[in-house]
Amino acid sequence: MATKRQFCEPVQLLAFVLQKGAKWNPEVLCALENTWGPLRHKGALFAFDKTPYYEPEMGEGLYRGVVSFEKCIPAETIALEKVRSNELELTMASAENPDMRTVNIDIGYMDLDKVVLPSYKRGPFKLYAGEGVWLDMLLTYAKGIFHPTVWAFEDFKRNPYQHDLQLIRERWRKAQKVKL
C-alpha cells in the first residue's frame, strides 16, 4: 500500500546576514537576490557586539539583520540551501585573503511554529538531517511572538529581530494563504 504525504507545506526561506557596517551592503543584497531571487522583506541591521567570535575573520563593526525571499522551499531541501550559502560566502571572501569572509550568511527557514537554521556543527540540541547537516531550532512561535530556545545564540536570546520576524511570518502566511 502506497503511503500518502500528510504534511508538506512550503516554508519561508530566510537568511540572517552578518556584515560590516550599519547599512545594508548593496553588493551583499545583490548577491543574495542573484542566488535566491527577489527579497520579500529586508529587516533592520543590529550591532553584533555581544561576542567577538567573528572579529578575527571579519573585523570590527559587525551588524546582523534578517531577510526573507519570495522563494519558498520544501523544508527537506534546506541542506542544499546551506551548501549554496557557504559557496556564496566563499565567492564574496576577501580578494587579498580568500580564507577571510566578508559576509556570514546563516540561511534558514521559518514555518508557522519556528525558525530553523542548518549547520555543519553537531550539538546536543540539533537534529541530524543528512549530508553532514544538523538542524538547529532557535526560535519557536507562540502567543504572537518568537521565543528563543534555551540553547539559542546570544543575539537570538535578545532577539532584536522580533519585529522583522513577525512581519516576515505575516507576509509569508498571506502569500501562501495559510490559515491559522
N, C-alpha and C positions, 0 to 999 in steps of 0.2 A: 504494500500500500504506500503510495507516494505521500510525503509529508508536505504540508502547506505552511508557508511562512505566516506566522501570526502577527508579527510586528516588524515593519521595515520602513518607517518614515525617514525622509532625508533629514540630515542635521545641518545646522548653520556652521559653515566654515568660518573660522576667525583666526586672528593672529595677534599675539602680544609681541610688540616690536620694541626692542631696546636699541637706542641710537644716541649719538651725541647731539646736544642742543635741545632747547625748549620748544622749538618749532619743527613741525614735520619736515624731514628732508625730502624734497621733491624727487630726487633720484631713487630713494627708497620706495616712495609711493608708486612711482612709475614701474619699478621692478616688481613690486607686489602685484600690480594690475597686469603686467605682462605675463606673470606666472599664473595667477588665479582669476583674472578677469576683473571687471569693474567692482569698485567698493560699494557696499550698501551703507556703511557707516564708518566714519573716521572719528575716533574719540580724542579726548584731550590727552596731552602728554603730562606725566607727573615725574618729579625728581626721583631718581632711583638712587637714594642716598643712605639706605639703611644697611647696606653691605658693600664692601669694596671688592667683592668677588670678581667682577668683570673689569675692574680698573687696570690690572696689569696688561690685559689684552686690548682693551678698547679705550683706555684713558679715563679722565675725569669728566664731569659734567654730563652724566648719562641720564636719559629720560626714557620712560616706558609708557606706551599707550596701546590701546586695543583698536583693531579694525575688523570689520566683517566684510564679507564678499557677497555679491549677488548669488554666487555659486553655492549650491548646497550639495552635499555628498552623502553617500551611504556611510554610516558610522564605521563599518568594517574596512573602509578604504583609507582611514586616517594614517595608517603606517606609510602608505605611498606618498601622502602629502608631507609627512615628516622627512622622507628622503628628498623631496623637492625643496623643502625649506632649507635643509642643510646644503644642498647644491647651490641654492641661491645665495646663501651666506658666503660660500666659498667664491662665487663669481664676483661678489662685492667686496672681497677682502682687500687689504692694503696692497697696492702695486709694489711698494718697496719691500714689504714683508707679507707674503701670502698666507702665513700662519696667523696673522693678526686680523680678526674680524672687525669690520666697521659697523656691523649691524648684527643683532641677535634676533632671530625670528622664531618665536615659540608658536608654531601652528597648533591649532586645536579645533575642537568643536563644541557647540552648545546644542542641547536639546531642551525640552521643556523643563527638565529637572536638574540639569547640572552643566558644568563646564569641565571638559576633559582635555588634557594635554598629553601627547605621546612623548616618550623619552627613550633614549638608548641606555639609560641608567636604571638598574633594578632598584627596588626599595621595598620595605616591609608592607607598605600600603598600596603598592602598584600591582596591577594585574597584567600578566603576560598576554600579548596579542599576537605573537608570532613574529618571524622575520627580525628578531632581536629588538623588538619594540615593546615597551611597557606602557600601560595606560595609567595616568595619574588623575583621579577625580579631585580637583582642587576646590571647587565651589559647588554647593547644592542650592537649589532654589525652593524656597518655601515661604508662605505668607507674604508674598510680594517682594522679597529681597533675596539676594545671593548671600549665602553663609559660607565662610571659609571652613574647610575641614581642619582638624587639629594638626595635621601634618603639612598644611599648605605653606608655601614660601611666605616670607615676612610681608612682601608687598600685597599678596593675596589676603593675608590676615587683616591688614589695614584696609584693603580693598578700595583704593581711590577710584577704581574702575566701575563701581556700583552703578552710577547713573548711566554710563555708557552701556554697560551690560544689560540694564533694564531696557534701554532704547533698542539695542540690538535684538533682544528677545522679542520685544513687541513688534518690531518691523519684520523680523523673520516669521513670526507667528501669523501676521497679516498676509505676508507674501505667500505662505504655504496654506493659508486658510485653515490653520489648525485651531480647533475649538478646545476650550478648557473643560 
